[in-house]
């Protein structure tokens, strides 16, 4: 929100309860927030095939697109589908997290819409910044009002960067492989010494939710709802665990940019999918609706607030939830004080051994002013 780090959201500075890290020879305080999933025991029964029972058929709307899609977008017909995921730990390559917040399965209807075929790229975001002079959250110095308890020397602009250790470490503490980097932002994804030369077609990263929403408004578009994202990511299929089907690696080929190798170790990503780390957009085949990278590469913001019990709320209402926009407010039981929105799709740090949230029905979450080098977005536009 692998040998993805179990990271779903990241925050820049610790306001009250600080985590101390040595940065640039000094003591910096920052905060890294995640879903902190509850460890589960190994399944006693054999893993099942990846067919997911309990899903009713996806029923796309039959009406054609009202015209040609806007440039760079594809038409998503909308319709009715079963939303959510069964327990991935009971499936081959399903990882060790049961994803309770992705159940119960429930029926949802969404209207038709247009969606960006790819994640928003650096060159697209650069056009937005050039036109508006927008400054992202990661580029702004945190304010005393936002973090009243932080020492002045720690109120510096920056963002969180994946910083793997030299050797294997236990996977019980994600602070071991993330660092707050002064000067890291969308222009400098790895830190001040990095730049975007040759990375114009890569997804823009270090994007907080308000940054993504500002871009969407400028472009005359909007952020997708969680239901829209899942309907689109499924590509018209019913109950498949991946946007491309039922197998993680069909035909022996990797269909998405996720992590292969020992996680999280410096140089541990073997790049069997063709990329070590983040990849340019559209380097893997699209799904059934023509969307690229709806699994892996970078996490993508959705407009819905996150609540772990939201699916149960919809199921209890009965019937079909029509164009749901999420709960009225956020509540993550593990961090009830944090305002979080949905993230979907997983990232280049996800693996089948750790965090498998590239599985199409699973959910991520992020504190709204968090940014990191594996979070980006794409936008949508209503078709009618």
QUISULKA-V881984 format. One record per residue. N is the residue number from 1. PSI is psi in radians with two decimals (none if undefined). Layout:
<<N PSI> <N PSI>>
//
This chain:
<<1 none> <2 1.32> <3 0.70> <4 2.43> <5 2.62> <6 0.83> <7 2.21> <8 -0.56> <9 2.72> <10 2.49> <11 2.65> <12 -0.87> <13 2.52> <14 2.10> <15 -0.74> <16 -1.07> <17 1.76> <18 2.58> <19 2.13> <20 2.26> <21 2.58> <22 2.02> <23 2.23> <24 0.66> <25 -0.04> <26 -3.12> <27 2.00> <28 2.59> <29 2.27> <30 2.97> <31 2.35> <32 2.05> <33 2.48> <34 -3.05> <35 -0.25> <36 1.07> <37 2.61> <38 2.21> <39 2.54> <40 2.62> <41 2.70> <42 2.49> <43 2.37> <44 -0.59> <45 2.73> <46 2.62> <47 2.49> <48 2.81> <49 2.90> <50 0.11> <51 2.39> <52 1.76> <53 2.78> <54 -0.14> <55 2.23> <56 2.79> <57 2.45> <58 2.33> <59 1.61> <60 2.60> <61 2.39> <62 -0.26> <63 2.43> <64 2.97> <65 2.53> <66 0.06> <67 -3.06> <68 2.45> <69 2.57> <70 2.71> <71 2.29> <72 0.05> <73 2.84> <74 2.72> <75 2.27> <76 2.05> <77 -0.29> <78 3.11> <79 -2.80> <80 2.46> <81 2.90> <82 2.17> <83 2.42> <84 -2.96> <85 2.56> <86 3.11> <87 1.93> <88 -0.40> <89 -0.28> <90 0.10> <91 2.69> <92 2.33> <93 0.47> <94 -0.02> <95 -2.90> <96 0.22> <97 2.18> <98 -0.26> <99 0.91> <100 -0.50> <101 -0.08> <102 0.22> <103 2.77> <104 2.76> <105 2.53> <106 2.70> <107 2.38> <108 2.53> <109 2.36> <110 2.52> <111 2.90> <112 2.71> <113 2.94> <114 2.56> <115 2.47> <116 2.32> <117 -0.46> <118 2.96> <119 2.64> <120 2.28> <121 2.94> <122 -0.71> <123 -0.61> <124 -0.74> <125 -0.58> <126 -0.68> <127 -0.71> <128 -0.83> <129 -0.69> <130 -0.62> <131 -0.50> <132 -0.25> <133 0.49> <134 2.50> <135 2.13> <136 2.88> <137 -0.75> <138 -0.38> <139 -0.16> <140 2.46> <141 2.23> <142 2.56> <143 2.74> <144 -0.57> <145 -0.65> <146 -0.66> <147 1.30> <148 -0.38> <149 -0.05> <150 2.44> <151 2.61> <152 -0.67> <153 -0.27> <154 -0.11> <155 1.34> <156 2.59> <157 2.50> <158 -3.00> <159 3.11> <160 2.34> <161 2.40> <162 2.11> <163 1.36> <164 2.56> <165 2.95> <166 -0.44> <167 2.92> <168 2.49> <169 2.76> <170 2.63> <171 0.43> <172 0.04> <173 1.75> <174 -0.24> <175 -0.31> <176 -0.35> <177 0.29> <178 2.49> <179 2.45> <180 2.18> <181 2.02> <182 2.20> <183 -0.05> <184 2.31> <185 -3.00> <186 -0.54> <187 -0.42> <188 1.30> <189 -0.45> <190 -0.07> <191 3.13> <192 -0.51> <193 -0.17> <194 2.83> <195 -3.03> <196 0.17> <197 2.15> <198 0.05> <199 0.40> <200 -0.58> <201 0.13> <202 2.71> <203 2.43> <204 2.43> <205 -3.11> <206 0.78> <207 2.05> <208 2.89> <209 -0.75> <210 -0.49> <211 -0.80> <212 -0.75> <213 -0.64> <214 -0.73> <215 -0.79> <216 -0.77> <217 -0.80> <218 -0.67> <219 -0.03> <220 0.49> <221 -2.83> <222 2.98> <223 2.55> <224 2.63> <225 2.85> <226 -0.70> <227 -0.73> <228 -0.76> <229 -0.80> <230 -0.74> <231 -0.81> <232 -0.74> <233 -0.56> <234 -0.38> <235 0.44> <236 -0.08> <237 2.95> <238 2.01> <239 0.22> <240 2.51> <241 -0.29> <242 2.71> <243 -0.37> <244 -0.06> <245 -2.60> <246 -0.20> <247 2.46> <248 -0.65> <249 1.27> <250 2.34> <251 0.34> <252 0.17> <253 2.44> <254 2.17> <255 0.11> <256 2.82> <257 1.64> <258 -3.10> <259 2.24> <260 2.45> <261 -2.93> <262 2.17> <263 2.48> <264 1.79> <265 2.43> <266 2.15> <267 0.15> <268 -0.40> <269 1.96> <270 -0.24> <271 0.54> <272 -0.42> <273 0.03> <274 -0.12> <275 2.33> <276 1.86> <277 -2.77> <278 2.64> <279 2.73> <280 2.75> <281 2.73> <282 0.66> <283 -0.01> <284 2.78> <285 2.58> <286 2.90> <287 -2.96> <288 -0.32> <289 0.11> <290 0.34> <291 2.37> <292 2.51> <293 0.61> <294 -0.04> <295 2.30> <296 -3.07> <297 -1.42> <298 2.60> <299 2.66> <300 2.25> <301 2.50> <302 2.85> <303 -0.32> <304 2.44> <305 2.65> <306 2.27> <307 2.33> <308 -0.45> <309 0.17> <310 -0.68> <311 -0.63> <312 -0.68> <313 -0.80> <314 -0.73> <315 -0.67> <316 -0.46> <317 -0.38> <318 2.92> <319 -2.69> <320 2.20> <321 2.11> <322 2.09> <323 0.94> <324 2.50> <325 0.26> <326 3.05> <327 2.96> <328 -0.38> <329 2.97> <330 2.53> <331 1.86> <332 1.97> <333 -0.51> <334 -0.40> <335 1.22> <336 -0.32> <337 -0.21> <338 2.35> <339 2.03> <340 2.51> <341 2.89> <342 2.47> <343 2.54> <344 2.73> <345 -0.27> <346 -2.96> <347 -3.08> <348 -0.11> <349 -0.01> <350 2.51> <351 2.92> <352 -0.03> <353 -0.22> <354 -1.24> <355 1.93> <356 0.69> <357 0.17> <358 -0.17> <359 2.34> <360 -0.48> <361 0.00> <362 2.90> <363 2.51> <364 3.08> <365 2.62> <366 2.40> <367 2.36> <368 -0.41> <369 0.36> <370 2.66> <371 2.65> <372 3.06> <373 0.33> <374 0.41> <375 2.19> <376 -2.54> <377 2.94> <378 2.86> <379 2.92> <380 3.01> <381 2.29> <382 2.48> <383 -0.30> <384 none>>
//
